[in-house]
Amino acid sequence: MPNELHNAAKDPSIVGLNKVKKLIREGADVNERHSQYTTTPVAFAVQSGSLLTLEALVRANASLDASKDERNLFLYALFNRPEVIEYLSKPHIYTKFNDGTTDLHAAALAGRVDEVKAILDQDPNRIKEKSLHGASALYWAVLARQEEVVQCIINHPAYQTLSKDEIDENARNISNGLNDIANHYFDIHQTAYAISLYELAVQYRNSVNTKSESDSKNLVTYYTNLGGAYIYQHTKESDEQAITKAVEAYQKSKAEVEKVSMNDDDYPKLERECRYGLLTIDSLFQGHAMKEQKRAYHRPEAAAGSVVSGGTYQYKNYVPVVNGANPSTSHRKKSGGGGFSLFTGFMDGLNRPYASYPKAPSQEDIEFDKVLEESRKQAEAEQELKEVAAKLRSVSDGFGFDLAPQVGDGNCLFYTIAHQLNAQGIERWKGVTDEQLRIMAINHLDKYEAYYRQFTAYDEDRHEDQETKSLGKNRNWANHYAIQALSRELNVNLFIVQVDRRPRLNAASGKKEVNSNIHVIRQENATATLYLAYIFGFHYDSLVPKIGHFNDFKPNESAQKLLDREHVDNFWKEIAAMPPVAVANPAAAAPIPVTAEALLIDELKIEPLLSPIPVPTGQAPDDIEMIDLTSETEAKAARPGM
């Protein structure tokens, strides 16, 4: 199937990761170009923010070469998590770009201001370093919004050695990059952020000391993009100020169009971009509260019709049609002023309706609107959360489970596993606590570091595994490595009901829906199956039978089929096949205790438990909320080991 690996790589969930690994094992080409975007799967992985998928592709020898591409992976990394940027900024990664990217560029992108300063202090001339794409350290600092690095660079004495032409070239490259990133955020409907980037692009392009016709052409594009973003903001949020700003953006675009030679091949396109934007704005005012005022002013129809003799103006998808033909091509001339008078006449006619546009609201009104907007967003978030909770209950119910809520304080995975082990009465792990399970996961990852290093964010410079380091702190969220570690050490299957954190738009139905799936980790000869509920990237809860208890529970047919068809985890076989390796930490080489009592004695150095901990029935309250799932007191009472 074309683009199958690309589609899997853009899924940031564990499902996407597993699909990528499966396709790689089946021989998928990790360097295949996308049929539409011409990029490789590794670019999709970077843009999705999935560090694990990115690492899996790199291990499969995915090419990172950017010498013949328009951009390298740094640009895609700007759209997601800091961990991905940090990973890409390591020498063994960015040197494979083969496009002139240096340690200075990497440090600027990652926001390592001290490193940037040290490099420039040592060799001021390195401020002129650029990649094959013209990207400098300042370029990456601005695009990554690393304000400290930006200030460090422009205030460094090395910056003063740049000529005006070099500074202008920097500004042009930066403005183009900002516009590209803004387009991405506009496409995914993060309009406010896109607007801020478009505005920054305009600022950098306007800062050019010696402007050329090319600069004006770029500014036309930036201003029309900005105007379009303001129009979208107006239509989606009924933001009246946005429409005023859109008009201003298109008027500035018009001013830049007039600086472009009519003999330029790009002129017709630039003219249309500006004119269509204003036509869209005008259409928004039809049926608007201002329509009574608008009747007193010249209409665009009159402005266009007065120029083209005998012409009749009509709307057709916001594209002007004069006698059935597009005036920008049928009535435009490359010389003389006659052809352009259609455009200027049209613009003059459009400008008039806004002469009596209401004045900007007061500061008090603006503050009040902000409060209303925050209230609206909070209400939307609460509604989304209710939909997510309802979906989680519904899917869990289909497998015969109720939710047993666990506190959401960063330890929820360990609370959930502890609850399952105790609720199922597994003798070997009776009385185990969340603290002991966290230690077990850390010990496992530390002991088998040589295996996990190929997947995790291992810091070669510090000789430490970032995943294990993160787990070492109480209330730090556990990642899926910890889940796998516990499944392997406890020798249990994990059946995880997963739902998305928020509803997403279903392209087929046109409605927002909460997606769900089942994730299974299966061990060979597992002693038990633990059942978990998971709001992706957010929170774990325990699942308990709706009827009866675990001692007489059997999974329903649907759950059993999912368990049976899952591939067995080959971890222990892979470990057995690996050559012996030296373990840096002698303590990590010691066998991990196999009982809860042994864990208590050997790891925590306290007395064993004297009596079993009572296990709650696990009935989920009807009014469960997924952020504050239950009170701290109730959770402690329901959680074993407290």
Secondary structure as the mmCIF struct_conf table of DSSP 4:
data_model
#
loop_
_struct_conf.conf_type_id
_struct_conf.id
_struct_conf.beg_label_comp_id
_struct_conf.beg_label_asym_id
_struct_conf.beg_label_seq_id
_struct_conf.end_label_comp_id
_struct_conf.end_label_asym_id
_struct_conf.end_label_seq_id
TURN_TY1_P TURN_TY1_P1 PRO A 2 ASN A 3
HELX_RH_AL_P HELX_RH_AL_P1 GLU A 4 ALA A 9
TURN_TY1_P TURN_TY1_P2 LYS A 10 LYS A 10
BEND BEND1 SER A 13 SER A 13
HELX_RH_AL_P HELX_RH_AL_P2 ILE A 14 ARG A 25
TURN_TY1_P TURN_TY1_P3 GLU A 26 GLY A 27
TURN_TY1_P TURN_TY1_P4 VAL A 30 ASN A 31
HELX_LH_PP_P HELX_LH_PP_P1 GLU A 32 HIS A 34
TURN_TY1_P TURN_TY1_P5 SER A 35 TYR A 37
HELX_RH_AL_P HELX_RH_AL_P3 PRO A 41 SER A 48
TURN_TY1_P TURN_TY1_P6 GLY A 49 GLY A 49
HELX_RH_AL_P HELX_RH_AL_P4 LEU A 51 ARG A 59
TURN_TY1_P TURN_TY1_P7 ALA A 60 ASN A 61
TURN_TY1_P TURN_TY1_P8 SER A 67 LYS A 68
BEND BEND2 ASP A 69 GLU A 70
HELX_RH_AL_P HELX_RH_AL_P5 LEU A 73 ALA A 77
TURN_TY1_P TURN_TY1_P9 LEU A 78 PHE A 79
BEND BEND3 ASN A 80 ASN A 80
HELX_RH_AL_P HELX_RH_AL_P6 PRO A 82 LEU A 88
TURN_TY1_P TURN_TY1_P10 SER A 89 SER A 89
BEND BEND4 LYS A 90 LYS A 90
HELX_RH_AL_P HELX_RH_AL_P7 PRO A 91 TYR A 94
HELX_RH_3T_P HELX_RH_3T_P1 THR A 95 PHE A 97
BEND BEND5 ASP A 99 GLY A 100
HELX_RH_AL_P HELX_RH_AL_P8 ASP A 103 ALA A 110
TURN_TY1_P TURN_TY1_P11 GLY A 111 GLY A 111
HELX_RH_AL_P HELX_RH_AL_P9 VAL A 113 GLN A 122
HELX_RH_3T_P HELX_RH_3T_P2 PRO A 124 LYS A 128
TURN_TY1_P TURN_TY1_P12 LEU A 132 HIS A 133
HELX_RH_AL_P HELX_RH_AL_P10 ALA A 137 LEU A 143
TURN_TY1_P TURN_TY1_P13 ALA A 144 ARG A 145
HELX_RH_AL_P HELX_RH_AL_P11 GLU A 147 ILE A 154
TURN_TY1_P TURN_TY1_P14 ASN A 155 ASN A 155
BEND BEND6 HIS A 156 HIS A 156
HELX_RH_3T_P HELX_RH_3T_P3 PRO A 157 THR A 161
BEND BEND7 LEU A 162 LEU A 162
HELX_RH_AL_P HELX_RH_AL_P12 LYS A 164 ASP A 187
TURN_TY1_P TURN_TY1_P15 ILE A 188 HIS A 189
HELX_RH_AL_P HELX_RH_AL_P13 THR A 191 ASN A 206
TURN_TY1_P TURN_TY1_P16 SER A 207 SER A 207
BEND BEND8 ASN A 209 THR A 210
HELX_RH_AL_P HELX_RH_AL_P14 GLU A 213 GLU A 237
HELX_RH_AL_P HELX_RH_AL_P15 GLU A 240 VAL A 257
TURN_TY1_P TURN_TY1_P17 GLU A 258 LYS A 259
BEND BEND9 VAL A 260 VAL A 260
TURN_TY1_P TURN_TY1_P18 MET A 262 ASN A 263
BEND BEND10 ASP A 264 ASP A 264
TURN_TY1_P TURN_TY1_P19 ASP A 265 ASP A 266
HELX_RH_AL_P HELX_RH_AL_P16 TYR A 267 LEU A 284
TURN_TY1_P TURN_TY1_P20 PHE A 285 GLY A 287
BEND BEND11 HIS A 288 HIS A 288
TURN_TY1_P TURN_TY1_P21 ALA A 289 MET A 290
HELX_RH_AL_P HELX_RH_AL_P17 LYS A 291 LYS A 294
TURN_TY1_P TURN_TY1_P22 ARG A 295 ALA A 296
BEND BEND12 TYR A 297 TYR A 297
HELX_RH_AL_P HELX_RH_AL_P18 PRO A 300 GLY A 305
TURN_TY1_P TURN_TY1_P23 SER A 306 VAL A 307
BEND BEND13 VAL A 308 VAL A 308
TURN_TY1_P TURN_TY1_P24 SER A 309 GLY A 310
STRN STRN1 TYR A 313 GLN A 314
BEND BEND14 LYS A 316 LYS A 316
TURN_TY1_P TURN_TY1_P25 ASN A 317 TYR A 318
STRN STRN2 VAL A 321 VAL A 322
TURN_TY1_P TURN_TY1_P26 ASN A 323 GLY A 324
STRN STRN3 ALA A 325 ALA A 325
HELX_RH_AL_P HELX_RH_AL_P19 PRO A 327 SER A 330
BEND BEND15 HIS A 331 HIS A 331
BEND BEND16 LYS A 334 GLY A 337
HELX_RH_AL_P HELX_RH_AL_P20 GLY A 338 ASN A 351
HELX_RH_3T_P HELX_RH_3T_P4 ARG A 352 TYR A 354
TURN_TY1_P TURN_TY1_P27 ALA A 355 SER A 356
HELX_LH_PP_P HELX_LH_PP_P2 TYR A 357 SER A 362
HELX_RH_AL_P HELX_RH_AL_P21 GLN A 363 GLY A 398
TURN_TY1_P TURN_TY1_P28 PHE A 399 GLY A 400
STRN STRN4 PHE A 401 ALA A 404
BEND BEND17 ASP A 409 GLY A 410
HELX_RH_AL_P HELX_RH_AL_P22 CYS A 412 ALA A 423
TURN_TY1_P TURN_TY1_P29 GLN A 424 GLY A 425
HELX_RH_3T_P HELX_RH_3T_P5 GLU A 427 TRP A 429
TURN_TY1_P TURN_TY1_P30 LYS A 430 GLY A 431
HELX_RH_AL_P HELX_RH_AL_P23 ASP A 434 LYS A 447
TURN_TY1_P TURN_TY1_P31 TYR A 448 TYR A 448
HELX_RH_AL_P HELX_RH_AL_P24 GLU A 449 TYR A 452
TURN_TY1_P TURN_TY1_P32 ARG A 453 PHE A 455
BEND BEND18 THR A 456 THR A 456
STRN STRN5 TYR A 458 ASP A 459
TURN_TY1_P TURN_TY1_P33 GLU A 460 HIS A 463
STRN STRN6 GLU A 464 ASP A 465
HELX_RH_AL_P HELX_RH_AL_P25 GLN A 466 LEU A 471
TURN_TY1_P TURN_TY1_P34 GLY A 472 GLY A 472
BEND BEND19 LYS A 473 LYS A 473
TURN_TY1_P TURN_TY1_P35 ASN A 474 ARG A 475
HELX_LH_PP_P HELX_LH_PP_P3 ASN A 476 ALA A 478
HELX_RH_AL_P HELX_RH_AL_P26 HIS A 480 LEU A 490
TURN_TY1_P TURN_TY1_P36 ASN A 491 ASN A 491
STRN STRN7 VAL A 492 VAL A 499
BEND BEND20 ARG A 501 ARG A 502
STRN STRN8 ARG A 504 LEU A 505
TURN_TY1_P TURN_TY1_P37 ALA A 507 SER A 509
BEND BEND21 GLY A 510 LYS A 511
STRN STRN9 LYS A 512 GLU A 513
STRN STRN10 SER A 516 ILE A 521
STRN STRN11 ARG A 522 ARG A 522
TURN_TY1_P TURN_TY1_P38 GLU A 524 ASN A 525
BEND BEND22 THR A 527 THR A 527
STRN STRN12 ALA A 528 ILE A 535
TURN_TY1_P TURN_TY1_P39 PHE A 536 PHE A 538
STRN STRN13 HIS A 539 PRO A 545
BEND BEND23 LYS A 546 GLY A 548
HELX_RH_3T_P HELX_RH_3T_P6 PHE A 550 ASP A 552
HELX_RH_AL_P HELX_RH_AL_P27 GLU A 557 ARG A 565
BEND BEND24 GLU A 566 GLU A 566
HELX_LH_PP_P HELX_LH_PP_P4 HIS A 567 HIS A 567
STRN STRN14 VAL A 568 VAL A 568
HELX_LH_PP_P HELX_LH_PP_P5 ASP A 569 ASP A 569
HELX_RH_AL_P HELX_RH_AL_P28 PHE A 571 ALA A 577
BEND BEND25 MET A 578 MET A 578
HELX_LH_PP_P HELX_LH_PP_P6 PRO A 579 PRO A 580
BEND BEND26 ALA A 584 ASN A 585
HELX_RH_AL_P HELX_RH_AL_P29 PRO A 586 ALA A 589
BEND BEND27 ALA A 590 ALA A 590
HELX_LH_PP_P HELX_LH_PP_P7 PRO A 591 PRO A 593
BEND BEND28 THR A 595 THR A 595
HELX_RH_AL_P HELX_RH_AL_P30 ALA A 596 ASP A 602
TURN_TY1_P TURN_TY1_P40 GLU A 603 LEU A 604
BEND BEND29 ILE A 606 ILE A 606
HELX_LH_PP_P HELX_LH_PP_P8 GLU A 607 LEU A 609
BEND BEND30 LEU A 610 SER A 611
HELX_LH_PP_P HELX_LH_PP_P9 PRO A 612 PRO A 614
HELX_LH_PP_P HELX_LH_PP_P10 GLN A 619 PRO A 621
TURN_TY1_P TURN_TY1_P41 ASP A 622 ASP A 623
BEND BEND31 MET A 626 ASP A 628
BEND BEND32 THR A 630 THR A 630
HELX_RH_AL_P HELX_RH_AL_P31 GLU A 632 ALA A 638
BEND BEND33 ARG A 639 ARG A 639
TURN_TY1_P TURN_TY1_P42 PRO A 640 GLY A 641
#
